Each structure stands twice: as C-alpha cells, then as structure tokens.
Amino acid sequence: MVYKTFLTHTGVYYGGMRDSAAYGLLTEVNELAAQGVHAGSAEIRIEIPADMDKSRMHSIRNHIAKAMEKLETEDFQLEELHIAGEKCAALRVPQIVITAAGETDQKERIADALLTARAGQDIVYAGWAGLEGMLRIIGEKEAELRERFTPAFIGQMKAYDSELCGLSKIAVADAMGVSVIRQVSRGGILASLWDLAKDTELGLNLDLKKIAVRQETIEVCEYFRLNPYQLASGGSFLILTENGEALADALNQKGIQAAVIGQLTDSNDKIIHNGEDMRYIDRPAPDELMKVF
C-alpha cells in the first residue's frame, strides 16, 4: 500500500496589479510541486481597501485564468479552485491570501534536508534572480516606468512572466533523481541561501557571478534602488545534487537558465565571492519589493 501525505502551503501577496493573484497561485503550486505534488486544489481570498472600487477585485480575479492555463499546459491538475473577496478597512493596498493543497507519496521530498544534504554537494540555481519582483514592480509602477523605458522594453519585461511557473524545472530535476529542491521566493536568493545553510547545518561557498539576473531586472532595480538578490524570485529554485554540471546541462538543454553557483561546506561560514571580493551572507532582510509600496 502506498501512503500519501497531505500538504498545504500558504502565501500572502500585496498589491493591486491585475496579475497579483495569478503570480501568487503559480508560486504556491511551485512549492507543492517541489515536494512531489502533481495535482491539488487552491483557495484564493482577495481583500481590497474599503475606499477602493470593486472593479479592482474583479480585475485581479479575472486574470487568475492565465495562471490556470499555464498550469494545465505543464500538466499540473488544479482540481478545485475557490475564490472569495471582500473589502477591508484595515488595508492600504490589496491583500491576497492563497492556500494550495495536494497529496504526495514522495516521502524523501518532505523529509528534513539534513537526511540528504552533505558537504561537497553542488548547489544549482535554476532560473533568474529577482524576476518575480521585477514583474510585480512593473504591475504596480508601469506608468512611472514608462517615463524611463520604451513601450517595447516594458513589453519585453512583461513577456518573462512565463518563467514564474517552475514545473518544467522541477520535472528535469526529478528525472535526475534530485531530492532537495527549494523555491526561491520571499527575500530573494540571499534569504533562500541563508535558510538552506541553516536547515542543513552546513556552510556555503558561492560565486555571485554565477547567479543569473536579467538585464531588465537590473535596470528596474537600479531605478528604484533595490537589490535584485533580495527580491522575490518565485519560479526559480536552489537544487542540491552530487553532479551539478550534469543537472545544469540538462536544464540548459530544455531552454532553462541554470548554473552551479557553489557548494555546501563542512563549516558554518556562508561565503559568497564576487570576483576578488569576498563577504559573508547576512541574516535575511525583508523583501526589497516592500519598498515599492
């Protein structure tokens, strides 16, 4: 008999952009899929400030269909979706609470990382740092950004939203027999690396230049004076493996950005190199995205 484990994951998202709930749904499904869930359900609650027109709520709700289409394309079965909304006098900006749930029979995916992680393993980063944050900033500040960037450049940035669904990345890692897959979300890749070291009780030796960041993300971050490495990066993943180059090559062959960015070490030091410079990763700071609101 195969025993299954029921998993849930909840995220809270702020902002009035029309794709806010759609992006959040993809992020929450990614969390489940990284633990071996292939079908599930979701509940979305949309709350808007009391003085905001209800059309904003309807706009957010209507764009969830875009995320559902993407999940269907990637063969994730979203069997139930419940959406509710109301006004809340305590809010200054819309708040969206998303809970995704599903079952997995892959116990190794939900076991403590200490059981599989060891010093010497490669850390592969699949995806682009800060991309989710960039897309959310565009959604909130598009009018302002259009005063600096051309419409074609804005359109190119928006086209990257397909990267937020990480199921294809997870599928490649699955095929390579990987067990530790962690989505990089709140606080960006620096926060996720800190958490990885803390949970495995191991150190890190990393190369900052190996962490991929799109030029568009860099330019948006420079404009708002944000750190792209501390910016929400849903749809990208840190993956532990014995042969990082083989995994990175397999991902690259599928058209997915991936590279070995470092290794786990047997010390407590969390070291990141940037050319000749070296520093230690600090404790996670609040996500840079919050500075935009």
C-alpha positions in Angstrom: 0.0 0.0 0.0 1.3 3.5 -0.9 0.8 6.0 1.9 0.3 9.6 0.9 1.0 12.8 2.8 -1.3 15.8 2.6 0.5 19.1 2.2 -0.6 22.7 2.2 1.3 26.0 1.5 0.0 29.5 2.1 1.3 32.8 0.8 0.2 36.4 1.4 0.7 38.8 -1.5 0.2 42.6 -1.6 -0.5 45.0 -4.5 -3.3 45.9 -6.8 -1.8 44.7 -10.1 -4.2 42.6 -12.1 -1.8 39.6 -12.2 -1.1 39.6 -8.5 -3.2 36.5 -7.6 -2.1 34.7 -10.8 1.5 35.1 -9.9 0.8 34.1 -6.4 -1.0 30.9 -7.5 1.9 29.9 -9.6 4.3 30.4 -6.7 2.2 28.4 -4.3 1.8 25.5 -6.8 5.6 25.5 -7.3 6.0 25.0 -3.6 3.8 21.9 -3.7 5.3 20.5 -6.9 8.8 20.8 -5.4 7.6 18.3 -2.8 6.2 15.8 -5.3 2.6 17.0 -5.7 1.2 16.7 -9.2 -2.5 17.6 -8.6 -4.3 19.7 -6.0 -6.6 22.5 -5.1 -6.3 26.2 -4.2 -8.2 28.8 -2.2 -7.8 32.5 -3.0 -9.0 35.3 -0.9 -8.8 38.8 -2.3 -9.2 41.8 0.1 -9.1 45.4 -1.0 -9.1 48.7 0.9 -12.6 50.0 1.8 -12.2 53.1 -0.4 -11.1 51.1 -3.5 -13.6 50.4 -6.3 -14.7 46.7 -6.5 -13.6 46.7 -10.2 -10.0 46.2 -8.9 -11.1 43.0 -7.2 -12.8 41.7 -10.3 -9.8 42.6 -12.4 -7.5 40.6 -10.1 -9.9 37.7 -10.1 -10.3 37.6 -13.9 -6.6 37.3 -14.5 -6.3 34.1 -12.5 -7.4 32.2 -15.6 -4.0 33.0 -17.2 -2.2 31.1 -14.4 -4.6 28.1 -14.6 -3.9 27.8 -18.4 -0.2 27.7 -17.7 -0.6 25.0 -15.1 -2.7 22.9 -17.4 0.0 23.3 -20.1 2.6 22.0 -17.6 0.3 19.0 -16.6 -0.5 20.1 -13.1 -4.1 19.3 -12.3 -5.8 22.0 -10.4 -8.9 20.1 -9.4 -10.6 22.7 -7.3 -10.3 26.5 -7.1 -12.2 28.6 -4.7 -12.1 32.4 -4.9 -13.6 34.9 -2.5 -13.3 38.6 -2.0 -14.3 41.4 0.3 -13.3 45.0 1.4 -11.2 45.5 4.5 -10.9 48.9 6.2 -7.6 48.0 7.7 -5.8 47.7 4.3 -4.0 50.4 2.4 -3.3 48.2 -0.6 -5.0 44.9 -1.8 -4.0 41.8 0.0 -4.3 38.3 -1.5 -4.1 35.1 0.6 -3.5 31.9 -1.4 -3.5 28.4 0.0 -2.6 25.5 -2.2 -3.0 21.9 -1.2 -2.3 18.4 -2.5 -1.0 14.9 -1.7 2.4 13.4 -2.3 3.8 9.9 -1.9 7.4 11.0 -2.2 8.5 11.0 1.4 12.0 11.9 0.6 10.8 15.3 -0.7 9.3 16.3 2.6 12.0 14.7 4.9 14.4 17.0 6.7 17.1 18.3 4.4 19.6 17.0 6.9 18.9 13.5 5.7 20.2 14.0 2.2 22.4 17.2 2.3 26.1 16.8 2.8 29.3 18.9 2.4 30.6 18.8 -1.1 27.3 18.7 -2.8 26.8 21.2 -5.7 24.2 24.0 -5.4 22.5 24.5 -8.8 20.4 27.7 -9.3 17.7 27.2 -11.9 16.0 30.4 -13.0 16.6 34.2 -12.7 17.1 36.1 -9.5 14.6 38.9 -8.8 12.4 38.1 -11.8 9.2 37.8 -9.9 9.9 41.0 -8.1 10.6 42.8 -11.3 7.3 41.7 -12.8 5.4 42.7 -9.7 7.1 46.2 -9.8 6.1 46.6 -13.4 2.5 45.8 -12.5 2.4 48.3 -9.7 4.5 51.1 -11.3 4.1 50.7 -15.0 3.0 54.4 -15.6 6.2 55.6 -13.8 8.4 53.1 -15.6 7.0 54.2 -19.0 8.6 57.6 -18.4 12.0 56.0 -18.3 11.8 52.9 -20.5 10.3 52.5 -24.0 7.0 50.6 -24.5 8.9 47.8 -26.4 11.2 47.4 -23.4 8.3 47.3 -21.0 6.6 44.7 -23.2 9.7 42.6 -23.3 9.9 42.6 -19.5 6.2 41.5 -19.2 6.9 38.6 -21.5 9.0 36.9 -18.9 6.0 36.1 -16.8 6.0 32.5 -18.2 9.2 31.9 -16.1 7.1 32.1 -12.9 5.7 28.6 -13.5 8.6 26.3 -12.3 7.1 22.9 -13.1 9.4 22.3 -16.1 12.4 22.9 -13.9 11.2 20.5 -11.3 10.5 17.9 -13.9 14.1 17.9 -15.1 15.4 17.7 -11.5 13.0 14.8 -10.9 14.4 12.9 -13.9 17.9 13.4 -12.5 16.9 11.8 -9.1 17.3 15.0 -7.1 15.5 15.1 -3.7 16.2 18.6 -2.3 14.5 21.3 -4.4 13.8 24.7 -2.9 11.9 27.5 -4.5 13.5 31.0 -4.1 10.7 33.4 -3.2 10.4 36.0 -0.4 13.6 37.8 0.4 15.3 36.7 -2.8 18.1 34.3 -3.3 20.2 35.5 -0.5 17.5 34.7 2.0 17.0 31.3 0.5 20.7 30.5 0.6 20.8 31.5 4.3 17.8 29.3 5.0 19.4 26.4 3.1 22.6 26.7 5.2 20.6 26.9 8.4 18.4 23.9 7.7 21.3 21.7 6.5 23.6 22.9 9.3 26.3 23.3 6.7 28.3 26.2 5.2 28.2 27.7 1.8 30.9 28.7 -0.7 29.3 30.6 -3.6 30.1 32.6 -6.7 27.8 35.7 -7.1 28.7 36.0 -10.8 27.1 32.5 -11.4 23.7 33.7 -10.2 21.8 34.8 -13.3 20.0 38.1 -13.3 18.3 39.5 -16.4 19.4 42.9 -17.5 15.9 44.2 -17.4 15.7 43.3 -13.7 19.0 45.1 -13.0 17.7 48.3 -14.7 14.4 48.3 -12.8 16.3 47.7 -9.5 18.7 50.5 -10.3 15.8 52.8 -10.9 14.2 52.0 -7.6 17.5 51.5 -5.7 16.8 47.8 -4.9 19.0 44.8 -4.5 18.0 42.1 -7.1 19.4 39.4 -4.9 16.9 40.3 -2.1 14.0 40.5 -4.4 11.2 37.9 -4.8 12.2 35.2 -7.2 9.3 32.7 -7.4 9.7 30.2 -10.2 13.4 29.8 -9.6 15.0 27.0 -7.5 18.0 26.0 -5.5 18.8 22.4 -6.1 21.3 20.1 -4.2 23.0 17.4 -6.3 26.1 15.3 -6.5 26.7 16.3 -10.1 25.7 19.9 -10.6 27.1 20.3 -14.0 25.1 17.4 -15.4 21.9 18.8 -13.9 22.7 22.3 -15.2 23.4 20.9 -18.7 20.1 19.0 -18.6 18.2 22.2 -17.7 20.0 24.3 -20.3 19.1 21.8 -23.0 15.5 22.4 -22.1 16.0 26.1 -22.6 16.1 26.7 -18.8 18.7 29.0 -17.3 20.7 27.1 -14.8 24.3 27.0 -13.4 26.3 25.6 -10.5 26.6 28.6 -8.1 28.6 26.9 -5.4 28.9 24.0 -2.9 27.9 23.1 0.6 30.8 23.0 3.0 31.5 21.4 6.4 31.9 24.8 8.1 29.4 27.3 9.4 30.6 30.1 7.1 28.3 31.4 4.4 30.8 32.8 2.0 29.9 34.5 -1.3 32.6 35.6 -3.8 32.3 38.4 -6.3 35.5 38.4 -8.3 38.3 39.2 -5.9 35.9 40.3 -3.2 34.5 38.0 -0.6 31.8 38.6 2.0 29.5 36.6 4.3 25.8 36.3 3.7 23.9 38.3 6.3 20.7 37.2 8.0 17.7 37.6 5.7 16.3 41.1 5.3 12.7 42.0 4.3 12.0 41.5 0.7 13.0 44.6 -1.4 9.6 44.5 -3.0 8.0 46.0 0.1 10.0 49.2 -0.5 7.9 49.9 -3.6 4.6 50.1 -1.7 
